[in-house]
Amino acid sequence: MSEEIEIEKKSLPEGWLTVDALDIDAQGVARRPDGKVVFIEGALPFEVVSASVNRRKNNWEQATLTEIHRESSQRVRPRCP
């Protein structure tokens, strides 16, 4: 499965990210093609997303989810709107 994810990462449109894991604060963790880590509030593992960067550091960025291009099977819709 990891080989499939690696192939997918290489073929994503620019600006799209694949979330690999969750951090201790339940933010999605993704990597840009240049290797920079992006922590994405609201994203789940195995989702393909776009995000808006709120904070930039040398080795990482913090961002907020703006669009989900492919949902994770772990995402659950709330019962009430």
TIRO-2110 file (N, C-alpha, C; in Angstrom, 1 decimal):
// TIRO-2110
0.8, -1.2, 0.0, N, 1, A
0.0, 0.0, 0.0, CA, 1, A
0.9, 1.3, 0.0, C, 1, A
2.0, 1.3, 0.7, N, 2, A
2.8, 2.4, 0.7, CA, 2, A
3.4, 2.8, -0.7, C, 2, A
3.7, 1.7, -1.5, N, 3, A
4.1, 2.0, -2.8, CA, 3, A
3.1, 2.7, -3.6, C, 3, A
1.8, 2.3, -3.5, N, 4, A
0.7, 3.0, -4.1, CA, 4, A
0.6, 4.4, -3.7, C, 4, A
0.8, 4.7, -2.5, N, 5, A
0.7, 6.1, -2.0, CA, 5, A
1.9, 6.9, -2.6, C, 5, A
3.1, 6.3, -2.7, N, 6, A
4.3, 7.0, -3.2, CA, 6, A
4.0, 7.4, -4.7, C, 6, A
3.5, 6.5, -5.5, N, 7, A
3.2, 6.7, -6.9, CA, 7, A
2.1, 7.9, -7.0, C, 7, A
1.1, 7.8, -6.1, N, 8, A
0.0, 8.8, -6.1, CA, 8, A
0.6, 10.2, -5.8, C, 8, A
1.5, 10.3, -4.8, N, 9, A
2.1, 11.6, -4.4, CA, 9, A
2.8, 12.2, -5.6, C, 9, A
3.5, 11.5, -6.4, N, 10, A
4.2, 12.0, -7.6, CA, 10, A
3.3, 12.5, -8.7, C, 10, A
2.0, 12.0, -8.7, N, 11, A
1.1, 12.4, -9.8, CA, 11, A
0.1, 13.4, -9.4, C, 11, A
0.1, 13.9, -8.2, N, 12, A
-0.9, 14.9, -7.7, CA, 12, A
-0.7, 16.3, -8.4, C, 12, A
-1.7, 17.0, -8.6, N, 13, A
-1.6, 18.4, -9.1, CA, 13, A
-0.9, 19.2, -8.1, C, 13, A
-0.3, 20.3, -8.5, N, 14, A
0.5, 21.2, -7.7, CA, 14, A
-0.4, 21.8, -6.6, C, 14, A
0.1, 21.8, -5.4, N, 15, A
-0.7, 22.4, -4.2, CA, 15, A
-1.5, 21.3, -3.5, C, 15, A
-1.7, 20.1, -4.1, N, 16, A
-2.4, 19.1, -3.4, CA, 16, A
-1.5, 18.3, -2.5, C, 16, A
-1.9, 17.9, -1.4, N, 17, A
-1.1, 17.1, -0.4, CA, 17, A
-1.8, 15.8, 0.0, C, 17, A
-1.0, 14.8, 0.2, N, 18, A
-1.5, 13.5, 0.7, CA, 18, A
-1.1, 13.4, 2.2, C, 18, A
-2.1, 13.3, 3.1, N, 19, A
-1.9, 13.2, 4.5, CA, 19, A
-1.5, 11.8, 4.9, C, 19, A
-0.4, 11.7, 5.6, N, 20, A
0.2, 10.4, 5.9, CA, 20, A
-0.2, 9.9, 7.3, C, 20, A
-0.4, 10.9, 8.3, N, 21, A
-0.6, 10.5, 9.7, CA, 21, A
-1.2, 11.7, 10.4, C, 21, A
-1.5, 11.4, 11.7, N, 22, A
-1.9, 12.5, 12.6, CA, 22, A
-0.8, 12.7, 13.6, C, 22, A
-0.7, 14.0, 14.1, N, 23, A
0.3, 14.3, 15.1, CA, 23, A
-0.4, 14.2, 16.5, C, 23, A
0.3, 14.6, 17.5, N, 24, A
-0.2, 14.5, 18.9, CA, 24, A
-1.4, 15.4, 19.1, C, 24, A
-1.6, 16.5, 18.3, N, 25, A
-2.7, 17.4, 18.4, CA, 25, A
-3.8, 17.1, 17.4, C, 25, A
-3.8, 15.9, 16.8, N, 26, A
-4.8, 15.4, 15.9, CA, 26, A
-4.8, 16.3, 14.6, C, 26, A
-3.7, 16.9, 14.2, N, 27, A
-3.6, 17.5, 12.9, CA, 27, A
-3.0, 16.6, 11.9, C, 27, A
-3.5, 16.6, 10.7, N, 28, A
-2.9, 15.8, 9.6, CA, 28, A
-1.5, 16.2, 9.3, C, 28, A
-0.6, 15.2, 9.0, N, 29, A
0.8, 15.4, 8.7, CA, 29, A
1.0, 15.0, 7.3, C, 29, A
1.5, 16.0, 6.5, N, 30, A
1.8, 15.8, 5.1, CA, 30, A
3.2, 16.3, 4.8, C, 30, A
3.7, 16.0, 3.6, N, 31, A
5.0, 16.5, 3.2, CA, 31, A
4.9, 17.1, 1.8, C, 31, A
5.5, 18.2, 1.6, N, 32, A
5.5, 18.9, 0.3, CA, 32, A
6.6, 18.1, -0.5, C, 32, A
6.6, 18.3, -1.9, N, 33, A
7.6, 17.6, -2.7, CA, 33, A
9.0, 18.0, -2.3, C, 33, A
9.2, 19.2, -1.7, N, 34, A
10.6, 19.5, -1.3, CA, 34, A
11.0, 19.0, 0.1, C, 34, A
10.0, 18.2, 0.7, N, 35, A
10.3, 17.6, 2.0, CA, 35, A
9.8, 18.3, 3.2, C, 35, A
9.3, 19.5, 3.0, N, 36, A
8.9, 20.3, 4.1, CA, 36, A
7.6, 19.7, 4.7, C, 36, A
7.5, 19.6, 6.0, N, 37, A
6.4, 19.0, 6.7, CA, 37, A
5.3, 20.0, 6.8, C, 37, A
4.0, 19.6, 6.6, N, 38, A
2.9, 20.5, 6.7, CA, 38, A
1.9, 19.9, 7.7, C, 38, A
1.6, 20.6, 8.8, N, 39, A
0.6, 20.2, 9.7, CA, 39, A
-0.8, 20.8, 9.3, C, 39, A
-1.8, 20.0, 9.1, N, 40, A
-3.0, 20.5, 8.5, CA, 40, A
-4.2, 20.2, 9.5, C, 40, A
-4.7, 21.3, 10.0, N, 41, A
-5.9, 21.2, 10.9, CA, 41, A
-7.1, 20.7, 10.2, C, 41, A
-7.7, 19.7, 10.6, N, 42, A
-9.0, 19.2, 10.0, CA, 42, A
-8.8, 18.1, 9.0, C, 42, A
-7.5, 17.7, 8.7, N, 43, A
-7.3, 16.6, 7.7, CA, 43, A
-7.0, 15.3, 8.4, C, 43, A
-7.4, 14.2, 7.7, N, 44, A
-7.2, 12.8, 8.3, CA, 44, A
-6.2, 12.1, 7.4, C, 44, A
-5.6, 11.0, 8.0, N, 45, A
-4.7, 10.2, 7.2, CA, 45, A
-5.4, 9.6, 5.9, C, 45, A
-4.6, 9.5, 4.9, N, 46, A
-5.0, 9.0, 3.5, CA, 46, A
-5.9, 9.9, 2.8, C, 46, A
-6.1, 11.1, 3.2, N, 47, A
-6.9, 12.1, 2.4, CA, 47, A
-5.9, 12.9, 1.5, C, 47, A
-6.5, 13.3, 0.4, N, 48, A
-5.8, 14.2, -0.5, CA, 48, A
-6.5, 15.5, -0.4, C, 48, A
-5.7, 16.6, 0.0, N, 49, A
-6.3, 17.8, 0.4, CA, 49, A
-5.6, 19.0, -0.2, C, 49, A
-6.2, 20.2, -0.2, N, 50, A
-5.6, 21.5, -0.4, CA, 50, A
-5.7, 22.2, 1.0, C, 50, A
-4.7, 23.0, 1.3, N, 51, A
-4.7, 23.7, 2.6, CA, 51, A
-4.1, 25.1, 2.5, C, 51, A
-4.6, 26.0, 3.3, N, 52, A
-4.1, 27.4, 3.4, CA, 52, A
-3.1, 27.5, 4.5, C, 52, A
-1.9, 28.0, 4.2, N, 53, A
-0.9, 28.1, 5.2, CA, 53, A
-1.1, 29.3, 6.1, C, 53, A
-1.0, 29.0, 7.5, N, 54, A
-1.2, 30.0, 8.5, CA, 54, A
0.1, 30.5, 9.1, C, 54, A
1.1, 29.6, 9.1, N, 55, A
2.4, 29.9, 9.8, CA, 55, A
3.5, 29.1, 9.1, C, 55, A
4.6, 29.8, 8.8, N, 56, A
5.7, 29.2, 8.1, CA, 56, A
7.0, 29.2, 9.0, C, 56, A
7.7, 28.1, 9.1, N, 57, A
9.0, 28.0, 9.7, CA, 57, A
9.9, 27.4, 8.7, C, 57, A
11.2, 27.3, 9.1, N, 58, A
12.2, 26.7, 8.1, CA, 58, A
11.9, 25.3, 7.7, C, 58, A
11.5, 24.5, 8.6, N, 59, A
11.3, 23.0, 8.3, CA, 59, A
9.9, 22.6, 8.3, C, 59, A
8.9, 23.5, 8.7, N, 60, A
7.5, 23.0, 8.7, CA, 60, A
6.6, 24.2, 8.5, C, 60, A
5.3, 23.9, 8.2, N, 61, A
4.3, 24.9, 8.0, CA, 61, A
3.0, 24.4, 8.7, C, 61, A
2.2, 25.3, 9.2, N, 62, A
1.0, 25.0, 9.8, CA, 62, A
-0.1, 25.5, 8.9, C, 62, A
-1.1, 24.7, 8.6, N, 63, A
-2.2, 25.1, 7.6, CA, 63, A
-3.5, 24.7, 8.1, C, 63, A
-4.5, 25.2, 7.4, N, 64, A
-5.9, 24.9, 7.7, CA, 64, A
-6.5, 24.3, 6.4, C, 64, A
-7.2, 23.2, 6.6, N, 65, A
-7.9, 22.5, 5.5, CA, 65, A
-8.8, 23.4, 4.7, C, 65, A
-8.6, 23.5, 3.4, N, 66, A
-9.5, 24.3, 2.5, CA, 66, A
-10.4, 23.4, 1.6, C, 66, A
-9.9, 22.3, 1.2, N, 67, A
-10.7, 21.4, 0.3, CA, 67, A
-10.2, 20.0, 0.4, C, 67, A
-11.1, 19.1, 0.4, N, 68, A
-10.8, 17.6, 0.4, CA, 68, A
-11.0, 17.1, -1.0, C, 68, A
-10.0, 16.6, -1.6, N, 69, A
-10.1, 16.1, -3.0, CA, 69, A
-10.5, 14.6, -3.0, C, 69, A
-10.0, 13.9, -1.9, N, 70, A
-10.3, 12.5, -1.7, CA, 70, A
-10.5, 12.3, -0.2, C, 70, A
-11.6, 11.8, 0.2, N, 71, A
-11.9, 11.6, 1.6, CA, 71, A
-11.3, 10.3, 2.1, C, 71, A
-10.9, 10.3, 3.4, N, 72, A
-10.4, 9.1, 4.1, CA, 72, A
-11.6, 8.2, 4.4, C, 72, A
-11.4, 6.9, 4.5, N, 73, A
-12.5, 6.0, 4.9, CA, 73, A
-12.7, 6.2, 6.4, C, 73, A
-11.8, 6.9, 7.1, N, 74, A
-12.0, 7.1, 8.5, CA, 74, A
-12.8, 8.3, 8.9, C, 74, A
-13.2, 9.1, 7.9, N, 75, A
-14.0, 10.3, 8.1, CA, 75, A
-15.4, 9.9, 8.3, C, 75, A
-16.1, 10.5, 9.4, N, 76, A
-17.4, 10.2, 9.7, CA, 76, A
-18.2, 11.5, 9.7, C, 76, A
-19.4, 11.4, 9.0, N, 77, A
-20.2, 12.6, 8.9, CA, 77, A
-21.1, 12.7, 10.2, C, 77, A
-21.2, 14.0, 10.7, N, 78, A
-22.1, 14.2, 11.9, CA, 78, A
-23.5, 13.8, 11.6, C, 78, A
-24.2, 13.4, 12.6, N, 79, A
-25.7, 13.0, 12.4, CA, 79, A
-26.5, 14.3, 12.2, C, 79, A
-26.2, 15.3, 12.9, N, 80, A
-27.0, 16.5, 12.8, CA, 80, A
-26.2, 17.6, 12.1, C, 80, A
-26.9, 18.5, 11.3, N, 81, A
-26.2, 19.5, 10.5, CA, 81, A
-25.6, 20.6, 11.3, C, 81, A
END
